[in-house]
Amino acid sequence: MSTNVLLQMKNIHKTFPGVYALKAVDFELRAGEVHAIIGENGAGKSTLIKVLGGIYAADQGEIFIEGKKVEIRSVKDAQRNGISIIHQELVLVPYMTVAENIFLGREPMKGGLVNATKMHEEAQKLIDSYDINIDAKSLVRDLTIAQQQMVEIIKAISYNSKILVMDEPTSSISEKEVKFLFETMRNLTSKGVGIIYISHRMSELAEICDRVTVMRDGSYIGTRVVSETTNDELISMMVGRELKNYYTRDFQEDGEVMLKCENISDHKIVKDVSFEVRKGEIVGFAGLVGAGRSEVMKCIFGLTKGYSGNIYIDGKKVVIRSPSDAIKHGIALVPEDRKLEGLYLIQSVRFNSTIEVLKDFIKGIFVNRKKEEDITQKYIDMMSTKTPSMEQAIGKLSGGNQQKVMIGRWLATSPRILILDEPTRGVDVGAKSEIYAIMNNLAKSGMAIIMISSEMPELINMSDRIYVMCEGRITGCLGHKEITQEKIMKLAAK
């Protein structure tokens, strides 16, 4: 790793009305290194990056690039100084080609018209120079999420960026695609590019990062060389205390079968899937992206029309053709993408907490506001949700607190079977630990829980059993004592 300092941010301060978002933060990035910034939601990571990217102007502090002081007051200023940010939510135009996206707003011209031939040639040359197998003439909508991320990287490189910021780049891609992404990152750092890497996945730090900086409550806590620290030390720095029993799980004796599914097929991806979940059990579902895990759960929850197969609850065959049927039978589903499929971001915590149980406090034209508030408060307390009030717009909360409201919303329906699809995606370590403890308590109370997850450590540590899927089929089932990452991956690629 080079010792040439590419970037220095010194004594950075940023305030918003009523909030001190950054307090005297220092950060350094070297040429050819991957430097992670970690911290709980609300630690200030995103604000620091937005200051670097010209989205926010710092109230105080200095930024140096290759030893020279620079002023960054806009996105254009950042680009001129060789800084590019790849945000967690990709900002590509789906109905345009890869080349059109890469050169959007700066297309090569000829005779007053866009020179499409030159644009596609230049884009393809850039793509090929990083050994990425993408056709510059492909429409972005036809690419996988991982390929779209590669297009974002190429777009950033096309600005001759020396500093690349990647925000949660692996949150929506498979293990295979993660390896491809990491190879591309190593290719970039070998050419002297410095990468700032933001992730909640502790397991990735040792694999791809050289150094890691920890932030907490808007302040700089410290920087460590990854090979010279431990996850326990970093977690302690992030949360300000030791997180003992990070994975809370009390394994119990097998209860009776609560849910049994036979030969579930959606006639597209899911093919003859059969499994069962017992009372008080957490059953994990593993597999690569596209294996069909979420699609199985959408069938069981009545979101998929025309699926086939049999569903039994407590040994009795039931018919589920809609989510309302599923709710009547005591099934709840917390979806994978809380922002797209679950939350009403401009609405309050109260609205989002009670939307599934309107019948409990609305009779005709009368609304029992006290009962609505009691329901909301019950699940704020149960989930330890941090919010200024139940009237706070949920979009203003951290990812972890949004997820707690989502889980609380479905617990308000009094389910006996809870399906959690990626329950801790985009959630910081402190909130993850709290969600695991809640899951454990629910299982102890007799609830049957299904957990789909792309995070191996939480699958391994929280599941009684794991069903593994590949290409729409279940390829194996592993008991808690026999689960290993190698066995899961072998079945996932079967």
C-alpha positions in Angstrom: 0.0 0.0 0.0 1.3 3.4 -1.0 2.1 6.1 1.6 1.4 8.9 -0.8 -1.5 10.9 0.7 -4.2 11.6 -1.9 -6.8 13.2 0.3 -6.8 14.9 3.7 -10.0 16.3 5.4 -9.1 18.3 8.5 -11.3 19.5 11.3 -14.5 19.2 9.3 -17.6 20.6 11.0 -21.2 20.5 9.7 -24.4 21.5 11.5 -28.1 21.3 10.5 -30.9 23.0 12.4 -30.8 21.3 15.8 -28.2 18.7 14.8 -24.4 18.8 15.0 -23.7 16.3 12.2 -19.9 16.5 12.1 -17.6 17.6 14.9 -14.0 18.2 14.1 -13.6 15.1 11.8 -10.3 14.2 10.3 -9.8 11.7 7.5 -7.0 10.6 5.3 -6.9 8.5 2.1 -3.7 7.2 0.4 -3.1 6.4 -3.3 -3.8 2.8 -4.0 -5.6 1.9 -0.8 -9.2 0.9 0.1 -10.0 2.8 3.3 -13.3 1.9 5.0 -15.4 4.3 7.0 -17.7 2.5 9.4 -20.1 3.5 12.2 -23.7 3.2 13.2 -26.5 4.9 11.3 -26.3 8.6 12.3 -22.6 8.4 12.9 -21.9 11.0 10.2 -20.5 8.8 7.4 -22.9 10.0 4.8 -22.6 13.7 5.8 -18.7 13.5 5.6 -19.0 12.0 2.1 -21.5 14.6 1.0 -19.1 17.3 2.1 -16.3 15.6 0.1 -18.7 15.3 -2.9 -19.8 18.9 -2.9 -23.4 18.1 -2.0 -23.0 19.9 1.4 -20.6 22.7 2.1 -18.6 22.3 5.4 -19.2 25.0 8.0 -15.5 24.8 9.0 -12.4 22.7 8.1 -10.0 22.2 5.2 -9.7 19.7 2.3 -6.3 18.9 0.7 -5.9 16.8 -2.5 -2.3 15.7 -3.1 -1.1 18.3 -0.6 -3.0 21.2 -2.3 -5.8 23.0 -0.5 -9.0 22.9 -2.5 -12.5 24.5 -2.2 -15.4 22.0 -2.8 -18.7 23.8 -2.9 -20.5 21.8 -5.6 -20.6 18.4 -7.3 -18.7 20.0 -10.3 -16.0 21.2 -7.9 -15.6 17.6 -6.7 -15.5 16.2 -10.2 -12.9 18.8 -11.2 -10.8 17.6 -8.3 -11.0 13.9 -9.3 -13.7 12.8 -6.8 -16.5 10.5 -7.8 -19.2 9.0 -5.5 -21.2 5.9 -6.3 -24.2 6.1 -4.1 -26.1 3.1 -2.6 -29.1 3.8 -4.8 -27.7 3.8 -8.3 -28.5 6.8 -10.5 -28.3 5.3 -14.0 -31.0 5.9 -16.7 -32.5 2.4 -17.4 -33.7 3.0 -20.9 -30.4 4.4 -22.2 -27.4 2.4 -23.3 -24.3 1.8 -21.1 -22.3 4.3 -23.3 -25.1 6.9 -23.1 -25.1 6.6 -19.3 -21.3 6.9 -19.1 -21.1 10.1 -21.2 -24.5 11.6 -20.1 -24.2 15.4 -20.4 -20.8 15.3 -22.1 -21.4 13.3 -25.2 -18.8 13.6 -28.0 -20.3 15.8 -30.8 -19.9 16.0 -34.6 -21.5 18.6 -36.7 -23.8 19.7 -33.8 -25.1 16.1 -33.3 -24.0 13.4 -30.8 -21.3 11.2 -32.4 -22.8 7.9 -31.3 -20.2 5.8 -32.9 -17.3 7.5 -31.1 -19.2 7.5 -27.8 -19.8 3.7 -28.0 -16.2 3.1 -29.0 -14.8 5.2 -26.2 -17.1 3.6 -23.7 -16.2 0.1 -24.8 -12.5 0.9 -24.7 -12.9 2.0 -21.0 -14.9 -1.1 -20.2 -12.4 -3.5 -21.8 -9.4 -1.8 -20.1 -10.8 -3.1 -16.8 -11.6 -6.6 -18.1 -15.4 -6.1 -17.6 -17.6 -8.2 -19.8 -20.3 -5.6 -20.7 -21.4 -4.4 -24.2 -21.4 -0.6 -24.3 -24.5 -0.8 -26.5 -26.6 -2.8 -24.0 -29.5 -1.1 -22.3 -28.8 -0.5 -18.6 -32.2 -2.1 -17.7 -31.0 -5.4 -19.1 -28.0 -5.6 -16.8 -27.7 -7.2 -13.3 -27.3 -4.9 -10.3 -23.6 -5.9 -10.1 -23.1 -5.0 -13.8 -24.9 -1.6 -13.2 -22.4 -1.0 -10.4 -19.6 -1.6 -12.8 -21.1 0.9 -15.2 -21.2 3.5 -12.3 -17.5 2.7 -11.6 -16.6 3.1 -15.3 -18.6 6.4 -15.4 -16.6 7.6 -12.4 -13.3 6.6 -14.0 -14.2 8.4 -17.2 -14.0 11.6 -15.2 -10.3 10.6 -14.5 -11.2 10.2 -10.9 -8.4 9.6 -8.4 -10.7 9.3 -5.5 -13.7 6.9 -5.7 -16.3 6.6 -2.9 -18.4 3.4 -2.8 -21.5 3.5 -0.5 -22.8 0.0 0.5 -21.8 -1.5 -2.9 -22.5 -5.1 -1.9 -25.9 -4.7 -0.3 -27.8 -6.1 -3.3 -25.5 -8.5 -5.0 -24.5 -12.2 -4.8 -21.3 -13.7 -3.4 -20.1 -14.3 -6.9 -20.7 -10.7 -7.9 -19.0 -9.5 -4.8 -15.8 -11.3 -5.8 -16.0 -9.7 -9.3 -16.5 -6.2 -7.7 -13.5 -6.8 -5.4 -11.4 -7.8 -8.4 -12.4 -4.6 -10.1 -11.5 -2.6 -7.0 -8.1 -4.2 -6.8 -7.5 -3.4 -10.5 -8.3 0.3 -9.7 -6.1 0.5 -6.7 -3.2 -1.1 -8.6 -3.4 2.0 -10.9 -3.2 4.4 -7.9 -6.9 5.1 -7.4 -7.8 5.6 -3.7 -11.2 4.1 -2.7 -13.3 5.1 0.3 -15.5 2.2 1.2 -18.7 2.5 3.3 -20.2 -0.8 4.5 -22.2 -2.3 7.4 -20.7 -5.8 6.6 -17.8 -6.3 9.0 -16.8 -9.5 7.2 -15.8 -7.6 4.1 -13.2 -5.4 5.9 -10.4 -8.0 6.1 -11.1 -9.1 2.5 -10.8 -5.8 0.7 -9.8 -2.9 3.0 -6.4 -1.7 4.1 -7.4 0.7 6.8 -10.6 1.5 8.6 -11.8 4.8 10.2 -14.5 4.6 12.9 -17.0 7.4 13.4 -19.6 7.8 16.2 -22.2 10.5 16.8 -20.6 12.8 14.2 -17.1 12.5 15.7 -13.9 10.9 14.5 -13.1 8.0 16.9 -9.9 6.5 15.4 -8.2 4.8 12.4 -6.9 1.2 12.4 -4.9 -0.9 10.0 -7.3 -3.8 9.2 -4.8 -6.5 9.6 -3.9 -5.2 13.1 -7.3 -5.0 14.6 -10.3 -7.2 15.4 -14.1 -7.0 14.7 -14.7 -6.8 18.5 -12.4 -3.7 18.8 -14.1 -2.0 15.9 -17.6 -2.8 17.2 -16.7 -1.4 20.6 -15.3 1.8 18.9 -18.5 2.1 16.9 -21.1 1.7 19.7 -19.0 3.1 22.6 -19.3 -0.1 24.5 -18.7 -3.8 24.2 -21.5 -5.7 22.4 -21.5 -9.0 24.2 -23.7 -11.6 22.7 -23.9 -9.8 19.4 -25.9 -12.8 18.1 -28.5 -13.5 20.7 -30.0 -17.0 20.3 -31.4 -19.5 22.7 -31.9 -22.8 20.8 -34.9 -24.8 22.1 -36.3 -28.3 21.7 -38.2 -28.8 18.4 -41.8 -27.7 18.6 -44.7 -29.0 16.5 -44.8 -28.2 12.8 -46.6 -24.8 12.4 -46.2 -24.3 8.6 -45.7 -26.9 6.0 -45.4 -26.1 2.3 -45.5 -28.8 -0.5 -44.5 -28.4 -4.1 -44.8 -24.6 -4.3 -44.2 -23.4 -7.9 -44.8 -20.0 -9.4 -44.3 -21.4 -12.9 -41.5 -18.9 -13.5 -38.6 -19.2 -11.0 -39.9 -21.4 -8.1 -40.0 -25.1 -8.8 -41.5 -27.7 -6.5 -40.3 -26.2 -3.2 -41.2 -28.1 -0.1 -40.2 -27.2 3.5 -41.6 -26.9 7.0 -41.2 -24.5 10.0 -41.8 -25.5 13.6 -43.1 -23.5 16.5 -40.3 -21.4 18.2 -37.9 -22.0 15.3 -35.9 -19.6 13.1 -35.5 -21.2 9.7 -33.0 -19.6 7.4 -33.2 -19.5 3.6 -29.8 -19.2 1.8 -28.9 -18.9 -1.8 -27.4 -16.6 -4.4 -29.3 -13.6 -5.7 -32.0 -14.9 -8.2 -32.2 -18.3 -6.5 -35.9 -17.8 -5.8 -36.0 -17.3 -2.0 -38.1 -14.1 -2.0 -40.4 -15.5 -4.8 -41.3 -18.6 -2.6 -42.3 -16.2 0.3 -44.4 -14.1 -2.1 -46.3 -17.2 -3.0 -46.9 -18.1 0.6 -48.0 -14.5 1.4 -50.5 -14.4 -1.6 -48.5 -11.8 -3.6 -48.1 -14.2 -6.5 -51.2 -15.0 -8.6 -51.5 -18.5 -10.1 -48.9 -20.3 -8.0 -49.4 -24.0 -7.3 -48.8 -26.2 -4.4 -50.2 -26.9 -0.9 -49.9 -24.9 2.3 -50.7 -26.4 5.7 -50.9 -24.4 9.0 -51.1 -26.6 12.2 -51.7 -29.6 9.9 -54.7 -28.0 8.2 -54.7 -27.2 4.5 -55.3 -23.5 3.8 -55.9 -21.5 0.7 -53.9 -18.2 0.4 -54.7 -16.1 -2.7 -54.0 -12.6 -1.3 -52.1 -10.9 1.5 -55.3 -10.5 3.4 -55.8 -14.3 3.3 -52.2 -14.7 4.7 -52.8 -12.2 7.5 -56.0 -14.0 8.5 -54.0 -17.2 8.8 -51.5 -15.5 11.0 -48.7 -14.9 8.4 -46.7 -11.6 8.2 -44.0 -10.6 5.7 -41.4 -7.9 6.2 -40.2 -7.3 2.6 -36.7 -7.1 1.3 -36.7 -3.5 0.1 -38.3 -1.5 2.9 -38.3 1.8 1.0 -39.7 0.4 -2.3 -42.1 -2.3 -0.9 -42.9 -1.2 2.6 -42.5 2.3 3.9 -44.5 5.5 3.3 -41.4 7.7 3.6 -43.2 11.1 3.9 -45.7 9.7 6.4 -45.2 9.5 10.2 -44.0 6.7 12.4 -47.6 6.4 13.7 -49.0 6.0 10.1 -46.4 3.5 9.2 -46.8 1.5 12.4 -50.6 1.1 12.2 -51.4 0.9 8.4 -52.0 -2.9 8.6 -54.3 -2.8 11.6 -56.7 0.1 10.7 -59.7 -2.1 11.7 -58.4 -2.1 15.3 -59.1 1.7 15.8 -61.3 2.8 12.9 -65.0 2.0 13.2 -67.0 3.4 10.3 -66.1 7.1 10.2 -64.8 7.2 13.8 -61.1 7.0 14.6 -60.0 6.1 18.1 -56.9 8.2 18.1 -55.8 7.0 21.6 -55.9 3.4 20.6 -53.9 4.2 17.4 -51.3 6.0 19.6 -51.2 3.1 22.1 -50.5 0.6 19.3 -47.7 2.8 17.9 -46.2 3.4 21.4 -46.3 -0.4 22.2 -44.1 -1.3 19.2 -41.8 1.8 19.6 -41.1 0.5 23.1 -40.9 -3.2 22.1 -38.5 -2.5 19.2 -36.5 0.2 21.1 -37.1 2.5 18.1 -35.3 5.8 18.4 -37.5 8.6 17.2 -38.2 12.2 18.5 -41.9 11.4 18.4 -44.4 9.1 16.7 -45.3 12.1 14.4 -41.7 12.1 12.9 -41.6 11.4 9.2 -40.2 7.9 8.9 -37.9 8.9 6.0 -36.0 11.0 8.5 -35.1 8.0 10.7 -31.9 5.9 10.3 -32.1 2.6 8.3 -32.1 0.6 11.5 -35.0 2.5 13.1 -37.0 2.3 9.8 -36.5 -1.5 9.9 -37.7 -1.6 13.5 -40.9 0.2 12.6 -41.4 -2.2 9.7 -41.1 -5.2 11.9 -43.3 -3.6 14.6 -46.0 -2.9 12.0 -46.2 -6.6 11.1 -46.1 -7.7 14.7 -49.1 -5.5 15.3 -51.1 -8.0 13.1 -50.4 -10.7 15.8 -48.8 -13.1 13.5 -47.9 -16.7 14.4 -45.5 -17.0 11.4 -43.2 -14.1 10.6 -41.2 -14.0 7.3 -38.2 -11.6 7.4 -36.6 -10.9 4.0 -33.1 -9.5 4.6 -34.0 -8.2 8.1 -30.7 -6.3 8.7 -29.9 -5.0 5.2 -28.4 -1.5 5.5 -28.6 -1.6 9.3 -25.7 -0.7 11.6 -24.2 -3.2 14.1 -26.0 -1.8 17.2 -29.4 -2.0 15.5 -28.5 -5.5 14.1 -27.8 -6.7 17.6 -31.1 -5.4 18.8 -33.0 -7.0 15.9 -31.4 -10.4 16.7 -32.4 -10.1 20.3 -36.0 -9.3 19.2 -36.0 -12.3 16.9 -34.7 -14.5 19.7 -37.5 -13.4 22.0 -40.2 -13.9 19.4 -38.9 -17.4 18.8 -38.9 -18.1 22.5 -42.5 -17.0 22.7 -43.4 -19.7 20.2 -43.5 -17.7 16.9 -42.3 -19.5 13.8 -39.8 -17.3 11.9 -38.5 -17.6 8.4 -35.4 -15.5 7.6 -34.0 -14.9 4.1 -30.5 -13.4 4.3 -27.5 -12.8 2.1 -25.3 -12.4 5.2 -23.7 -15.8 6.1 -22.8 -14.9 9.7 -26.4 -14.1 10.7 -27.7 -17.2 8.9 -25.2 -19.4 10.7 -25.6 -17.9 14.1 -29.4 -17.3 14.2 -30.9 -20.3 12.4 -32.1 -23.6 13.8 -32.0 -25.0 10.2 -31.1 -23.5 6.8 -32.8 -24.4 3.5 -30.5 -23.7 0.6 -31.9 -22.8 -2.8 -30.4 -22.8 -6.3 -32.2 -21.8 -9.5 -35.7 -22.0 -8.0 -35.2 -25.4 -6.2 -34.2 -26.4 -2.6 -30.9 -28.2 -2.9 -30.4 -29.1 0.7 -31.3 -28.5 4.4 -28.6 -28.1 7.1 -29.2 -28.5 10.9 -27.8 -25.9 13.3 -24.9 -28.1 14.4 -23.8 -29.0 10.8 -24.0 -25.5 9.2 -20.8 -24.1 7.7 -20.3 -21.4 5.1 -18.6 -24.0 2.8 -21.6 -26.4 3.0 -24.0 -23.5 2.3 -22.0 -22.3 -0.7 -21.7 -25.8 -2.1 -25.5 -26.3 -2.0 -26.1 -22.7 -3.4 -24.0 -23.5 -6.5 -25.3 -27.1 -6.9 
